[in-house]
């Protein structure tokens, strides 16, 4: 098919695009939109997803009705909540799967980013950029043990990719041990560590050398180490989420992580903690590694690292491991990783977490949340299998996907957003801002209790 357009046609097309852009930008300028504008935004959003993004989202999201004609379109946010384009407020207990640890649009984080933006947005890629150095120093100070050197990324999967490459360069070994129900991202390397078959199958074969063992089974990890050593495929690293997130908020058995650390030491392998979801105060400590008194060789961060304002991630590693990249710092790079805006956001985020004692707050509020959710579920054992969690990382596991979806949909209709889509709701996750108030927690609990009583087993 020919794609040549006449000069007149191209000019007319550009004019239409320009007019559309100006309309969109004028709406962005507004603090509030009127009913007609809200209707236009909703229609453009639904049509745009159907025709140009991915119509699958309209099928599986609870924010869209079955016929796809009406949808909740998010428009603004603040604190522990966000509003849709029609002004309806929702308590955000999904939190972008743990992005908003310091709340939505935390003013200190927003100020740091806007202050930096007034001076410089991105760096030249050649000169030394100061905020990257300052953030790396802060990370060396707050991460466990002797973790010292940082490499910055834009997302969780990028952090995992960097960790895997660093581990390979450190020892030139190529075998990795991951676990069942693990989620480490969906780019090709991190997907090799991810366990969910639905995500893996279309892209096989993945990066060779990955062995998956049951999470929490120390005997199986021990045997895998032994077998790998006996056949000459020594393990480069074990990669673990200290608490599994996507897998359903799975807590490790007692002493499991310490025993994995001991096995890694015994076999000269690295231990990588994927703290993309558990890090930055979510579990009641700044890092979940501290909960279990284990120091990894590499820690992966993202999600809440940018304060819910900027996409940002990092790995932090021991000097002995990281020095593999000293001779040639261009062995692994990313254009936007460690950019000034992201670094400003991360620095401010860490400041808020420390100054406002948010990790400690997550522990206390999380204990209350967990206790009250369990109380609300009493009498519904035919629907709820288990409620578990650590800090403000909570999972409600149902007997069937369908029950979980109906509960999450019912809560959404009543202004509470929790994780749970049409194809993945057996365990719904609750990961609100660490700043969430007790009044909002009580509202979530009462709504959960109400919806649970209406859903059929």
Residue, then its C-alpha position, 0 to 999 in steps of 0.5 A: x500500500x502506498x503511503x505517499x500523501x499529496x502536499x495538501x493532504x499532508x498539510x491538512x493532516x498536520x493541521x488536524x493533529x496540531x488542533x488535537x494536540x492543542x485541545x489535549x494540552x489545554x485540558x492538561x492545563x486545567x485543574x478541573x474539567x466540566x461534564x462535557x470535557x469529562x465525557x470527551x476525555x472518557x470517549x477518547x480514552x476508551x476509543x484510543x485504547x481500543x484502536x491504538x493502545x490495546x483493546x485487551x485492557x478494556x476486556x480485563x480491567x474492572x474500571x471498564x463495564x462489560x460493553x466497554x462504553x463507560x470507563x473510570x478514567x483517572x485524572x488527578x491524585x493526592x495523598x492516598x487517593x486519586x480521582x477519576x475524570x468525573x471527580x469520583x474519589x478512590x482510596x488507592x490500595x493498589x498504589x501502582x503495585x507499590x509505587x506510591x509509598x510516600x503518597x500521591x504527588x508528595x509535595x516534597x518530591x514534586x518540589x525537588x523535581x520541579x526545582x531541578x526542572x527549572x535548571x536542567x531536565x536531562x544530562x549531557x551524557x558526557x559530563x559528570x552529573x552531580x545528583x547521580x553521585x549524591x544519590x549513590x552516596x545516600x544509597x550506600x549509607x542506607x542500604x544493608x551491610x557493605x553495599x556500596x556502588x549504584x547503577x541507575x535504571x528506569x524500571x524494575x525489569x531494567x534493575x534486574x537485567x543490570x543485576x543479572x549482567x553484573x553477576x555474569x561479569x563478576x564470575x563468568x558463570x552462567x547458571x542462575x537459581x530462581x523460584x516458583x511464583x517469582x516475578x522479576x520483570x518481563x524483558x528477556x533476561x528478567x523474564x528468564x527468572x520470572x516463573x509464570x508460564x503465561x508470560x514465558x511460553x510465547x517467548x521461549x527459549x529464554x536466556x539459558x541457564x535458569x533453574x527454578x525451584x520451589x520458593x521456601x524449599x531450602x532442601x531443593x535449593x541445596x540439591x540444585x547447588x550440588x547438582x550444578x556443581x557436580x556437572x560443571x555448571x556452577x551457580x552465578x547467583x540466586x535471585x529472590x524476592x524476600x517476600x514474593x509480590x506478584x506471586x501472591x504476597x508469599x512470606x519466606x519460611x523462618x531462616x530461609x533467606x539466611x540459609x540461602x545466604x549461607x549456601x551462596x557463600x558456600x558455593x561462591x555464588x552471589x545473592x540478588x534480592x529483588x526489592x523492587x516491590x518490597x523496598x523503600x519502607x513497604x514491609x516495615x523496614x527500609x528494605x526487607x533484607x533488614x527484616x530477615x537480617x540478611x545482606x545480599x550482594x546486589x539489591x534491585x530497586x524501582x517502583x517507589x524509588x522515584x516517589x511516585x513522581x518519576x520512573x526510577x530504579x537502581x541496583x546497589x552492589x558490594x564493591x567486590x562485585x561491582x568492580x567488574x564494571x570499573x575497567x569499562x563503565x560502558x559495558x552496561x548503560x541506559x540513556x535515561x537511567x540516573x537522569x537529574x529529574x529521577x535522582x532529584x525525586x529519589x533523593x527527596x523520597x528517601x528524605x521523606x521516608x526517613x523524616x516521617x518514619x514511614x517504614x516504622x509507620x508501615x509496620x504499625x498501620x500494617x499490623x492493624x490493617x491485617x488484624x482488622x481484615x482477618x476479623x472482617x473475613x470471619x464467617x466467610x471461610x468458604x470464600x477467603x482462604x487466607x489473609x497474610x502480609x508484612x507491613x503494608x504489603x498485604x494479600x487476600x487469597x480467595x478459593x477461586x479467581x472469580x470470587x477475588x475478581x467480584x470482591x475487587x470489582x465490588x470494592x472498586x465500585x464503592x471507591x476502593x482500588x485494590x489489585x485484581x483483574x479478570x484473569x488474575x484475582x485469586x490473591x488480591x494485593x493491598x499496597x496503599x501509600x505508607x501515609x494512609x490514615x486510619x480513617x481510610x483504612x477503616x473505610x477499606x475494611x468496612x467496604x471489604x466486609x460489605x462486599x464480601x457478604x454480597x459475593x457468592x462463594 
